Amino acid sequence: MFLLTVAGKEDEGAYAPNVGKNNVLYLFEDEEDAIRHANLLMAEDYPEMKIIEVEDELAMQICEEHGYTYCVVTPDDIIIPPKA
């Protein structure tokens, strides 16, 4: 899976937009979808994003252990970036 981070700030955490009452970490199954979403974010004046590959089960396990909300984004999903 793939997640997004702000380029140059990879050690500061992953991109997790506010959805409803929670910040949600997007875990993309397909790298091309992560790239496409990063480009959409840049078009909305977000900073440049870097795509990081992560181990599927480990990423989900860490989220669950720390009470973080995550969403697995499949190639069939459409994700629209929030306005900055």
N, C-alpha and C positions, 0 to 999 in steps of 0.2 A: 504494500500500500504506500501511498504518498501523501505527505502533508505539506503545508505552506508555512514558511517563516519569512520575516522581513530580511531581505538580503543584507548581510553584514551584521545581523543581530540574531543569528541562529541559536546562540546560547541563551537568549532571553525568553524563549518560548515560541510556540506555534501560533499561527493565525487561527483564532476562534471567535467568529463574530457573535454578537448578541442576537439571539433568536428567542423572542418571547421574554422569559425571565432568566434565561441561562445563556452563558457563552457556550457555543458548540464547536468542538474540534471536528473539522471535516477530514475524514480519511478517504482518499480517492483510491479506488481499485485500479484505475487506469492512469498512467502518467500523462497521457495526452489531455485527459479531462482536467488534471491539476494544472497543466500548462495553460489550457484555455481559460480556466478560472483566474489564474494569476494575471493573464492578459486583460480580462474583464475588470479586475480590480485596478490595474494600472490605468485603464481608460476612465475610471472613476476617481482618479487622482490619489490612489493609494500608493504607498512606496513600492519600489521594485520587490518582488517576491522571489524566493528561492524554493525550489522543490526538493524535498528530502524524502528518500525512500526509507521506510520503517518496516520492521517485522510485524505482520498483521496481528498475531495473537498477543505479542508483547505490548503493542500500542494500546490495544483494547483492555488488556489486563491492568496496565498502569492507570488508565482512565478510571476503570472501575474501582481500583484500590484507593484512589484519591478523590472519588466522588465527582469526577469530571464527566460532563455530557459529551458524547461523540456521535457522529453520524457517518456511516459507511456510504460513500457516494459511488453508485454503480454507473456504468456507461448509459443506463436507461434514465438516469436522474437528470433533472435540469436545476441548476443552482444559480440564482441571480444574486449578485453582490449587493449588499445594502449600500445606500448612499452614504458617502463619507461625512 
